[in-house]
Amino acid sequence: MTSTCSIVTVEHQPTAVVKAKVPFAEIPEAQRAARAAIDAGLPSLDPGALGLACTRWLPPQGGALDMEMGTIVARPIEARGEIVPSELPGGRAVHSVMVGPFDGMGAAWQTLFEWIQAEKLTPAGINWEVYGPTPADPAKQETYLYALLA
């Protein structure tokens, strides 16, 4: 289930991420591998307080997404191995909340992009997801979707 879309103003947030160009069919595996790398390497990078997990991505090209899979951090980190600093952008963005398992993500994004089109807004091409705490029941998982506006 996806909530109603709205326009919000968001602040830049530093992130620690693993970058990859990922074919659609490999996204779940890439996410798991990136999360494992972040969990293993982040404690030694002095990121300050950790925020929620996130994924930033650009529009698909050739059946794959350029993705940055990681975690919101309190301050920028130094790159080490595959973990590099990045950020979630600031500015005006369309926002919605998907409640439910991750297999509903495609439909949730489609709803958000259809809303952008219906409202005659111009996306900037930078999109991201922030994942709420993982509940015992996947049907209660909250994922916050954002599409930056031009």
C-alpha positions in Angstrom: 0.0 0.0 0.0 1.4 3.4 -1.0 0.3 6.6 0.7 -0.7 9.7 -1.1 2.1 11.6 -2.8 3.0 15.1 -1.6 5.7 17.7 -2.3 8.2 18.1 0.5 11.4 20.0 1.1 14.3 17.8 2.2 17.8 18.6 3.5 21.0 17.1 2.2 22.0 14.1 4.3 25.5 12.5 4.2 25.5 8.8 3.4 28.0 5.9 3.4 27.3 3.7 0.4 28.4 1.0 -2.0 27.9 2.0 -5.6 26.9 -0.4 -8.3 25.2 -0.6 -11.7 22.7 -3.4 -11.1 20.4 -5.3 -13.5 16.8 -5.4 -12.3 16.9 -9.2 -11.6 19.9 -8.8 -9.4 18.7 -5.9 -7.2 17.8 -8.1 -4.1 21.2 -9.8 -4.1 23.1 -6.5 -4.7 21.2 -4.9 -1.8 22.1 -7.8 0.5 25.8 -7.7 -0.5 26.0 -4.0 -0.1 24.3 -4.0 3.3 26.7 -6.7 4.5 29.7 -4.7 3.3 28.3 -1.5 5.0 27.6 -3.4 8.3 31.1 -4.8 8.3 33.0 -1.7 7.3 31.1 1.2 8.7 32.1 0.9 12.4 35.8 1.6 11.5 34.9 4.8 9.5 33.8 7.1 12.3 30.5 8.0 10.7 28.9 9.4 13.9 25.4 8.4 14.7 23.9 6.1 12.1 20.5 6.8 10.5 18.3 4.6 8.5 19.3 2.4 5.5 18.8 4.0 2.1 19.2 3.5 -1.6 19.7 6.3 -4.1 19.2 5.5 -7.8 19.1 7.1 -11.2 16.6 6.3 -14.0 17.2 2.9 -15.6 19.5 2.5 -18.5 19.9 -0.7 -20.4 17.8 -2.7 -17.9 20.0 -1.7 -15.0 20.0 1.0 -12.2 23.0 3.0 -11.1 22.5 2.6 -7.3 24.1 3.8 -4.1 23.1 1.4 -1.3 24.0 2.4 2.2 23.2 4.2 5.4 22.5 7.8 6.4 25.4 9.0 8.6 25.9 12.0 10.9 29.0 13.2 9.1 30.8 12.5 5.8 33.2 9.5 5.9 36.5 8.8 4.1 36.3 6.3 1.3 37.6 2.9 2.3 37.4 0.0 -0.2 34.0 -0.2 -1.7 32.4 2.0 0.9 32.4 5.6 -0.3 30.8 8.9 0.9 27.8 10.3 -0.8 24.6 12.1 0.1 20.9 12.2 -0.3 20.1 15.5 -2.1 18.3 18.5 -0.7 15.5 20.5 -2.3 11.9 19.9 -3.4 10.9 16.3 -3.8 7.8 14.2 -4.3 7.4 11.9 -1.3 5.2 8.9 -0.5 5.3 6.0 1.9 5.0 2.3 0.9 3.8 0.0 3.7 4.5 -3.7 3.0 7.1 -6.1 1.7 9.8 -4.9 -0.7 8.2 -6.8 -3.6 5.7 -4.0 -3.8 8.4 -1.4 -4.6 7.9 -1.4 -8.4 4.2 -0.6 -8.1 4.9 2.1 -5.4 7.4 3.8 -7.7 5.0 3.6 -10.6 2.3 5.3 -8.5 4.7 8.0 -7.5 5.9 8.7 -11.1 2.3 8.7 -12.4 1.4 11.3 -9.8 4.4 13.4 -10.9 3.2 13.2 -14.5 -0.4 14.0 -13.6 0.7 17.1 -11.6 2.9 18.2 -14.6 6.0 18.2 -12.5 9.5 17.7 -13.8 11.6 15.0 -12.1 15.4 15.8 -11.7 16.2 12.1 -12.2 17.5 11.4 -8.7 15.4 9.1 -6.6 15.9 7.4 -3.3 14.3 5.1 -0.7 14.8 5.3 3.1 13.9 2.1 4.9 12.1 2.3 8.2 13.0 -0.2 11.0 12.5 -3.8 10.0 9.4 -5.1 11.8 8.8 -8.8 12.5 5.8 -8.7 10.1 7.0 -7.7 6.6 3.5 -6.4 5.9 4.3 -3.5 8.3 7.6 -2.5 6.7 7.6 1.2 5.9 9.7 2.5 3.0 9.9 6.2 2.3 10.1 7.1 -1.4 11.5 10.4 -2.8 11.9 11.7 -6.3 13.9 15.0 -6.5 12.2 17.7 -8.6 13.9 19.9 -11.2 
